[in-house]
Amino acid sequence: LSVSEIGFGAWGIGGATPGPTSYGHTDDLTSCAALDEALERGINFFDTSNVYGYGHSESLIGKMFSGRRSDVIIATKAGFVDYASAPDFSAVAIRRSVDASLSRLKTDYIDLLQLHNPSAEWLREHPDTLDELVRLQRDGKIRAHGISVKSPADALQLLHMFPFQAVQANFNMLDIRTLECGLLEKLDTIGAGFIARTPMSFGFLTGMLTGEE
């Protein structure tokens, strides 16, 4: 997958969800304008999840890019149905999630499907989930598979189990665990991609915050 160096993280445009699970209320017209502006400025990689706004983020991406599908690389995630319940990484749940995401994204394929914070223990006990990723790729519903992890160290465990093609983890000048644990070297060795999440550390590295927020 050939992606722009800077991607568009689409958690925020999902809007408010109960509890500390979102960036707050958003205006859909502003969100759509931001998506359009990003593509116009050369950003072609858009990273979302089925759980962001409980599908609303995906729906906005589908609305904006259904007529320009070949111009964008869309990554989404599976595992969580909502923030109050435990994740479900079963093969049945993953396929159901993919089908629902395809409908909201108004497309017949997902460029990158990521398991959303999976544990190595769970996947070790349920190998049918990994088999399902292979089937989804074979069926053409996904082009590539990856993981979005809570900790870079979690990714190393998961990569020993399955040849995931991309890893997403926090990485910025305030959080260098990805460097310290050797994840980048591992990904380079196996030829997998890396998505650096929170590169501006939630705004703390933008120079725009006063410290009073």
Secondary structure as GFF3:
##gff-version 3
##sequence-region A 1 213
A	DSSP	beta_strand	8	9	.	.	.	ID=ss1
A	DSSP	three_ten_helix	12	14	.	.	.	ID=ss2
A	DSSP	alpha_helix	28	40	.	.	.	ID=ss3
A	DSSP	beta_strand	45	47	.	.	.	ID=ss4
A	DSSP	three_ten_helix	52	55	.	.	.	ID=ss5
A	DSSP	alpha_helix	56	65	.	.	.	ID=ss6
A	DSSP	three_ten_helix	66	71	.	.	.	ID=ss7
A	DSSP	beta_strand	73	78	.	.	.	ID=ss8
A	DSSP	alpha_helix	91	105	.	.	.	ID=ss9
A	DSSP	beta_strand	110	116	.	.	.	ID=ss10
A	DSSP	alpha_helix	120	125	.	.	.	ID=ss11
A	DSSP	alpha_helix	127	138	.	.	.	ID=ss12
A	DSSP	beta_strand	142	148	.	.	.	ID=ss13
A	DSSP	alpha_helix	152	161	.	.	.	ID=ss14
A	DSSP	beta_strand	166	170	.	.	.	ID=ss15
A	DSSP	alpha_helix	177	180	.	.	.	ID=ss16
A	DSSP	alpha_helix	183	190	.	.	.	ID=ss17
A	DSSP	beta_strand	193	197	.	.	.	ID=ss18
A	DSSP	three_ten_helix	201	203	.	.	.	ID=ss19
###
